[in-house]
Amino acid sequence: MKFFRKYIFPALYGLLVYFTVRLLHDTDIGQRFWERDFYINGIEMVCSILVGYSAINLFEWLFRYYDRRWPMQLSYRGVVRELIILVCADLVLVNVVFVPMVIILHIKQGIELIPWADVADINMIPTLYAIVYYGIARSRTWLKAYVNNKMQLEKLTNDHLETELKFLKAQYHPHFLFNALNTIYFQMDEDVAGAKKSTELFSSLLRYQLYDQQQQVAIKQELEYLQDYIQLQKIRASQKMRLTVFFDEGLADQLVYPLLLLPLVENAFKYIGGGYKIDISAYINEKGLLFKVYNDVPATMKVAGNFSGIGHENLKRRLELLYPNKHRLIAGGEADSYIAQLELEF
């Protein structure tokens, strides 16, 4: 293919231009060029082949020049600029080779002046073919530039989203660490053995966050993580607390993004009051995961009708990034209770 493009195609290109010129010209004046002397046609075809090689090599040189001067530039102004340069170069080449050749042949045939129609044909037809060749040859460069631009844009978008996710996690972890350490701190004065056990649970939670966290994890791992967190919070919780936890056994190997359920559970323990009841449940349905958290709140607390605070805002943003159009988060409350419900599609 490379051999054909370099050595065969330029000759065919030159002959195509030549036969097109002859066809249009001879049709207009009623002449048959094959009935002329053979040496005249031979000279014209040889000159056409030379012009073909010169034109293709000139075009390819210009393409390399374009790529060096304006690399991967795909714009209206860029295309117009390249076309103007190419057409001007083609016209110079044609008028340096073709027009003198035709003048000489006309003189040899006893014709002193070359008709303007011949000059127009000689200039316009090669120019039109040059424009067609430009469009075909440069389409590969345009396509490559378009794909590279799309890939670059996608990479920048992914980098931005990844940076935002890391920032959200960086905000989230200190919030969790503060609550967990606070629990152990109050426990150390009353129950050293219990504080040691709490420290072990805390280490297990950190290990999951630092080492076991992949892009996605099995939902079973996430629920086990929640169980450890709930166990740690029960140590600090009031004796009046009534806790119910139910995790569907059908939730096992389905993959989810980690640490999306914890903010809802954390919020329930943080704001518990009133009847001191907490219900935490996770079910599998036809779409994926249904996670519910209910908690009583103090009678003096004004229950928000929507999410507020760093933890909840981060959760909402992470869900938008990780589960676009594949999640549903509902949260609200009445005078003495608060309910949060999260649905995720596996």
C-alpha positions in Angstrom: 0.0 0.0 0.0 2.8 2.4 0.8 4.6 1.5 -2.5 1.3 2.2 -4.4 0.8 5.5 -2.7 4.3 6.7 -3.2 5.1 5.4 -6.7 1.9 4.5 -8.6 -0.8 6.8 -7.3 1.0 10.1 -8.4 1.2 8.9 -12.0 -2.5 7.9 -11.9 -3.4 11.2 -10.4 -1.6 13.1 -13.1 -3.2 11.0 -15.9 -6.7 11.5 -14.3 -6.2 15.3 -14.3 -5.0 15.1 -18.0 -7.9 12.9 -19.3 -10.4 15.1 -17.5 -9.0 18.2 -19.1 -8.9 16.6 -22.5 -12.5 15.2 -22.1 -14.0 18.6 -21.2 -11.9 20.5 -23.8 -12.5 18.1 -26.7 -16.2 17.8 -25.9 -16.5 21.6 -26.1 -14.8 21.9 -29.5 -15.9 18.6 -31.0 -12.3 17.2 -31.2 -11.0 13.7 -30.5 -7.6 13.8 -28.9 -6.8 10.2 -29.8 -6.9 11.1 -33.5 -4.1 13.6 -33.1 -0.4 12.7 -33.6 0.7 10.2 -31.0 3.8 12.3 -30.0 1.5 15.2 -29.0 -0.5 13.0 -26.7 2.6 11.3 -25.5 4.3 14.6 -24.5 1.1 15.8 -22.7 0.7 12.5 -20.8 4.4 12.5 -19.7 4.1 16.1 -18.6 0.9 15.2 -16.7 2.6 12.3 -15.0 5.5 14.7 -14.0 3.0 17.2 -12.7 1.2 14.3 -10.8 4.4 13.3 -9.0 5.4 16.9 -8.4 1.9 17.8 -7.1 1.5 14.8 -4.7 5.0 15.3 -3.3 4.3 19.0 -2.9 1.0 18.3 -1.2 2.6 15.8 1.2 5.4 18.3 2.0 2.8 20.9 2.7 0.9 18.5 5.0 4.1 17.9 7.0 4.6 21.7 7.1 1.0 22.2 8.4 1.5 19.6 11.1 4.7 21.2 12.3 3.4 24.7 12.1 -0.2 24.1 13.4 -0.1 20.6 14.9 -3.5 18.9 15.1 -5.4 22.2 14.5 -8.9 21.5 13.4 -10.8 24.7 12.8 -12.5 26.6 10.0 -9.8 29.1 9.8 -7.1 26.4 9.8 -8.7 24.5 6.9 -9.2 27.7 4.9 -5.6 28.7 5.5 -4.3 25.3 4.4 -6.5 25.2 1.3 -5.3 28.7 0.2 -1.7 27.7 0.5 -2.3 24.3 -1.3 -4.3 25.9 -4.1 -1.7 28.6 -4.7 1.1 26.0 -4.8 -0.9 23.9 -7.2 -1.6 26.9 -9.5 2.1 27.8 -9.5 3.0 24.2 -10.4 0.4 24.0 -13.2 1.4 27.3 -14.7 5.1 26.5 -14.6 4.7 23.1 -16.3 1.3 22.7 -18.1 0.8 26.2 -19.6 4.3 26.4 -21.2 3.8 22.9 -22.6 0.5 23.7 -24.2 1.9 26.9 -25.6 4.8 25.1 -27.2 2.5 22.4 -28.6 0.2 25.1 -30.1 3.1 26.8 -31.7 4.3 23.6 -33.2 0.8 23.1 -34.6 0.9 26.5 -36.2 -1.4 28.1 -33.5 0.1 31.3 -32.2 -2.3 32.1 -29.3 -3.6 29.7 -26.7 -7.4 30.1 -26.1 -8.4 31.4 -22.8 -10.8 28.5 -22.4 -7.7 26.2 -22.5 -6.0 28.3 -19.8 -9.1 28.1 -17.7 -9.4 24.3 -18.0 -5.7 23.8 -17.3 -6.0 25.9 -14.1 -9.4 25.0 -12.8 -9.5 21.2 -13.2 -6.2 20.5 -11.4 -7.3 22.9 -8.7 -10.5 21.1 -8.1 -8.7 17.7 -8.0 -6.2 19.2 -5.5 -9.1 20.3 -3.3 -10.6 16.8 -3.4 -7.2 15.2 -2.7 -6.7 17.6 0.2 -10.1 16.7 1.8 -9.4 12.9 1.4 -5.8 13.0 2.6 -6.4 15.4 5.5 -9.5 13.6 6.8 -7.2 11.1 8.5 -5.4 14.0 10.3 -8.8 15.6 11.2 -10.1 12.3 12.6 -7.0 11.8 14.6 -7.1 15.3 15.9 -10.8 14.9 16.8 -10.2 11.6 18.6 -7.2 13.0 20.5 -9.2 16.1 21.5 -12.1 13.9 22.8 -9.6 11.7 24.7 -7.9 14.7 26.2 -11.2 16.2 27.2 -12.3 12.9 28.7 -9.0 12.5 30.6 -9.3 16.0 32.0 -12.9 15.3 33.0 -11.9 12.0 34.7 -9.0 13.7 36.4 -11.3 16.4 37.7 -13.8 13.9 39.0 -11.1 11.8 40.6 -9.6 14.8 42.3 -13.1 15.8 43.5 -13.7 12.3 44.9 -10.4 12.4 46.7 -11.2 15.7 48.2 -14.6 14.5 49.4 -13.0 11.5 51.0 -10.4 13.7 52.6 -13.2 15.7 54.2 -15.1 12.6 55.2 -12.4 10.7 57.0 -11.6 13.3 59.6 -15.3 13.5 60.4 -15.4 9.7 61.0 -12.0 9.7 62.9 -13.2 12.4 65.3 -16.4 10.5 66.2 -14.7 7.2 66.7 -11.8 8.6 68.8 -14.3 10.5 70.9 -16.1 7.3 71.6 -12.9 5.5 72.8 -11.8 8.6 74.8 -14.9 8.5 77.0 -14.8 4.8 77.4 -11.2 4.7 78.7 -12.1 6.3 82.0 -14.7 3.6 82.8 -13.8 0.4 81.0 -10.2 -0.1 79.9 -10.8 -3.7 78.6 -13.8 -2.3 76.6 -11.6 0.5 75.3 -9.1 -2.1 74.1 -11.8 -3.9 72.3 -13.1 -0.6 70.8 -9.5 0.1 69.6 -9.5 -3.3 67.8 -12.8 -2.5 66.1 -11.5 1.0 65.2 -8.3 -0.6 63.7 -10.5 -3.0 61.7 -12.5 0.0 60.3 -9.4 1.9 59.4 -7.9 -1.2 57.8 -10.9 -1.5 55.5 -10.6 2.1 54.5 -6.9 2.1 54.0 -6.1 -1.3 52.6 -9.3 -3.2 51.5 -10.8 -0.4 49.6 -10.9 -1.0 45.9 -12.8 0.8 43.2 -15.7 -1.4 44.0 -16.2 -3.9 46.8 -18.6 -6.8 47.4 -21.7 -5.5 49.3 -21.0 -8.2 51.9 -17.7 -6.5 52.9 -19.5 -3.1 53.1 -22.1 -4.5 55.4 -19.5 -6.2 57.6 -17.8 -2.8 57.9 -21.1 -1.3 59.0 -21.5 -4.0 61.6 -18.1 -3.1 63.1 -19.1 0.5 63.1 -22.4 -0.2 64.8 -20.7 -2.3 67.4 -18.3 0.5 68.1 -21.2 3.0 68.5 -23.2 0.7 70.8 -20.4 1.0 73.3 -20.9 4.7 73.7 -24.7 4.7 73.2 -27.2 5.2 76.0 -28.6 2.1 77.7 -32.0 3.4 76.6 -31.2 2.8 72.9 -33.3 0.3 71.1 -31.3 -0.9 68.1 -32.6 -3.2 65.3 -30.3 -4.2 62.4 -31.3 -6.4 59.5 -29.2 -7.2 56.4 -30.7 -9.3 53.7 -28.8 -12.6 53.2 -29.2 -12.1 49.4 -26.7 -9.2 49.6 -23.4 -11.0 49.1 -21.2 -10.6 46.0 -22.9 -7.7 44.3 -20.4 -4.8 43.7 -20.9 -1.3 45.1 -18.7 1.7 45.7 -17.5 1.7 49.3 -18.3 4.0 52.2 -21.6 5.3 50.8 -23.8 3.8 53.5 -21.9 4.9 56.6 -22.9 8.6 56.6 -26.6 7.6 57.0 -25.8 5.3 59.9 -23.4 7.8 61.4 -26.1 10.5 61.3 -28.6 8.2 63.1 -26.2 7.6 66.1 -25.2 11.3 66.1 -28.7 12.7 66.5 -30.5 9.9 68.3 -32.9 11.0 71.1 -36.5 10.9 72.1 -37.5 7.3 72.2 -33.9 6.3 71.4 -34.9 3.9 68.6 -32.7 3.1 65.6 -33.7 0.8 62.7 -31.1 -0.1 60.1 -31.9 -2.4 57.2 -30.6 -3.4 53.8 -32.6 -5.3 51.2 -32.1 -6.6 47.7 -34.7 -5.7 45.2 -35.2 -6.0 41.4 -32.9 -3.1 40.7 -30.2 -3.4 43.4 -29.8 -2.3 47.0 -32.4 -0.6 49.2 -30.9 0.8 52.4 -33.0 2.4 55.1 -32.1 4.1 58.4 -34.7 5.3 60.9 -33.8 7.1 64.2 -35.7 9.0 66.9 -34.6 12.5 67.5 -34.8 14.8 70.6 -38.1 16.6 70.9 -36.3 19.9 71.0 -34.5 19.3 67.7 -35.8 20.7 64.5 -35.7 17.9 62.0 -34.5 19.1 58.6 -36.6 18.1 55.5 -33.4 17.5 53.6 -29.7 16.8 54.0 -27.4 19.3 55.6 -23.8 19.3 56.9 -20.5 18.2 55.5 -21.2 14.4 55.7 -24.5 14.6 53.9 -23.4 17.0 51.3 -20.3 14.9 50.5 -22.5 11.8 50.2 -24.9 13.5 47.8 -22.0 14.6 45.6 -20.3 11.2 45.7 -23.5 9.6 44.6 -23.8 12.1 41.7 -20.3 11.2 40.6 -20.4 7.4 41.1 -24.0 6.6 40.4 -25.3 9.2 37.9 -29.0 8.5 37.2 -28.6 5.2 39.1 -29.4 6.2 42.7 -32.3 7.6 44.7 -31.8 9.3 48.0 -34.7 10.4 50.2 -34.3 11.9 53.6 -36.7 13.8 55.9 -38.4 13.7 59.2 -41.2 14.6 61.4 -41.3 16.1 64.9 -39.6 13.2 66.6 -38.0 11.0 64.0 -35.8 11.0 60.9 -35.8 8.6 58.0 -33.2 8.2 55.2 -33.5 5.8 52.3 -30.9 5.1 49.6 -31.5 3.0 46.5 -28.6 2.0 44.3 -28.6 0.1 41.1 -26.0 -2.7 40.9 
